[in-house]
Amino acid sequence: QVRLVESGGGSVQAGGSLRLSCTSSEDILSINQFAWYRQAPGAQREVVARLSRGGSTNYEDSVKGRFTLSRDIARQTVYLQMASLKPDDTATYYCNAILWRASQEYVYWGQGTQVTVSS
């Protein structure tokens, strides 16, 4: 069982920045992939960015050039640095971790952290 704890959400004005943190109960190098998802009211949950165990990243088109993933292995934490925030970025952001073990996929979620961007 992997526990994920997010923090760093808040309210900012358009153009501002926030950094979200996702701290894992397990060594993050034991996890095959981390991802950040977001869900706005009335909308489906969508993936924002992915970080593989090898360190490669992938971003959803609307956040490319504005959001950046990083990790601190010693702190077992993955970060999502968000810059040039827009009102459309308003959502609850969730950290996601995927483990592949013995041909089984295990998926874990954090509790979510709210990001509100005002115009």
HUURNOR-V575171 format. One record per pair of residues at least 24 apart in sequence whose C-alpha atoms are under 10 Angstrom apart, sorted by the first residue. I is the first residue (numbers start at 1). J is the second residue. D is the distance in whole Angstrom. If there is no record, write none. Layout:
# HUURNOR-V575171
I J D
I J D
This chain:
# HUURNOR-V575171
1 25 9
1 26 9
1 106 9
1 107 9
1 108 8
2 26 6
2 27 10
2 28 10
2 31 9
2 97 8
2 98 9
2 99 9
2 106 9
2 107 9
2 108 6
2 109 9
2 110 9
3 96 10
3 97 9
3 108 7
3 109 8
3 110 7
3 111 10
4 76 10
4 77 9
4 94 9
4 95 7
4 96 8
4 97 8
4 108 7
4 109 6
4 110 5
4 111 8
4 112 9
5 77 9
5 94 9
5 95 8
5 109 9
5 110 5
5 111 7
5 112 8
5 113 9
6 77 9
6 78 9
6 79 9
6 93 9
6 94 7
6 95 7
6 109 10
6 110 6
6 111 7
6 112 6
6 113 6
6 114 10
7 79 10
7 93 10
7 94 10
7 95 10
7 110 10
7 111 10
7 112 8
7 113 6
7 114 9
8 79 9
8 80 9
8 81 10
8 113 7
8 114 9
8 115 9
9 91 10
9 92 9
9 93 8
9 112 9
9 113 5
9 114 5
9 115 5
9 116 8
10 90 10
10 113 8
10 114 6
10 115 5
10 116 6
10 117 8
11 90 9
11 114 8
11 115 6
11 116 5
11 117 6
11 118 8
12 85 8
12 86 9
12 87 9
12 90 10
12 115 8
12 116 6
12 117 5
12 118 6
12 119 9
13 84 9
13 85 8
13 86 8
13 87 8
13 116 8
13 117 5
13 118 5
13 119 6
14 83 9
14 84 7
14 85 5
14 86 5
14 87 6
14 88 10
14 89 9
14 116 9
14 117 6
14 118 6
14 119 5
15 82 10
15 83 7
15 84 4
15 85 5
15 86 6
15 87 9
15 117 9
15 118 9
15 119 9
16 82 8
16 83 6
16 84 6
16 85 5
16 86 8
16 117 8
16 118 10
17 66 9
17 67 9
17 81 8
17 82 5
17 83 4
17 84 6
17 85 6
17 86 10
17 117 10
18 67 10
18 80 8
18 81 6
18 82 5
18 83 7
18 84 9
18 85 8
18 115 9
19 67 9
19 68 9
19 69 10
19 79 7
19 80 6
19 81 4
19 82 6
19 83 9
20 69 10
20 78 8
20 79 6
20 80 5
20 81 6
20 82 8
20 93 9
20 94 10
20 95 9
20 113 8
20 114 10
20 115 9
21 69 10
21 70 10
21 71 9
21 77 7
21 78 6
21 79 5
21 80 7
21 81 9
21 95 9
21 113 10
22 71 9
22 76 8
22 77 5
22 78 5
22 79 6
22 80 8
22 94 9
22 95 6
22 96 9
22 97 10
22 110 8
22 112 10
22 113 10
23 71 10
23 72 9
23 75 7
23 76 6
23 77 4
23 78 6
23 79 9
23 95 9
23 110 9
24 75 9
24 76 6
24 77 6
24 78 8
24 95 10
24 97 9
24 110 9
25 75 10
25 76 7
25 77 9
26 76 7
26 77 10
27 73 7
27 74 8
27 75 9
27 76 6
27 77 9
28 53 8
28 71 9
28 72 9
28 73 6
28 74 9
28 75 9
28 76 5
28 77 7
28 78 8
28 97 9
29 53 6
29 54 8
29 55 10
29 73 7
29 76 9
30 98 10
30 99 8
30 100 10
31 97 7
31 98 6
31 99 5
31 100 8
31 101 10
31 106 10
32 97 8
32 98 6
32 99 5
32 100 7
32 101 10
32 105 10
33 57 10
33 96 8
33 97 6
33 98 5
33 99 7
33 100 9
33 107 10
34 69 10
34 78 8
34 95 7
34 96 6
34 97 5
34 98 6
34 99 9
34 107 10
34 108 10
34 109 10
35 59 10
35 69 9
35 78 9
35 80 10
35 94 8
35 95 6
35 96 5
35 97 6
35 98 8
35 109 10
36 69 9
36 78 10
36 79 9
36 80 8
36 93 7
36 94 6
36 95 5
36 96 6
36 97 9
36 109 10
36 110 10
36 112 10
37 91 9
37 92 8
37 93 6
37 94 5
37 95 6
37 96 7
37 109 10
37 112 9
38 89 9
38 90 9
38 91 6
38 92 5
38 93 4
38 94 6
38 95 9
38 112 9
38 113 9
38 114 9
38 115 9
39 89 9
39 90 8
39 91 5
39 92 5
39 93 7
39 94 8
39 112 9
39 114 10
40 88 9
40 89 8
40 90 7
40 91 4
40 92 6
40 93 9
40 114 10
40 115 10
40 116 10
41 90 9
41 91 7
41 92 8
43 91 9
45 91 9
45 92 9
45 93 9
45 94 9
46 93 10
46 94 10
47 93 10
47 94 9
47 95 10
47 96 9
48 80 10
48 93 9
48 94 10
49 80 8
49 95 10
50 80 10
50 95 10
50 96 9
50 97 10
51 78 9
51 97 10
52 97 10
52 98 10
62 88 10
62 89 9
63 89 9
85 115 10
85 116 9
85 117 7
85 118 9
85 119 10
86 116 9
86 117 6
86 118 8
86 119 8
87 115 10
87 116 7
87 117 5
87 118 6
87 119 6
88 116 9
88 117 8
88 118 9
88 119 10
89 115 8
89 116 7
89 117 7
89 118 10
90 114 8
90 115 5
90 116 5
90 117 5
90 118 8
91 115 6
91 116 7
91 117 9
92 116 8
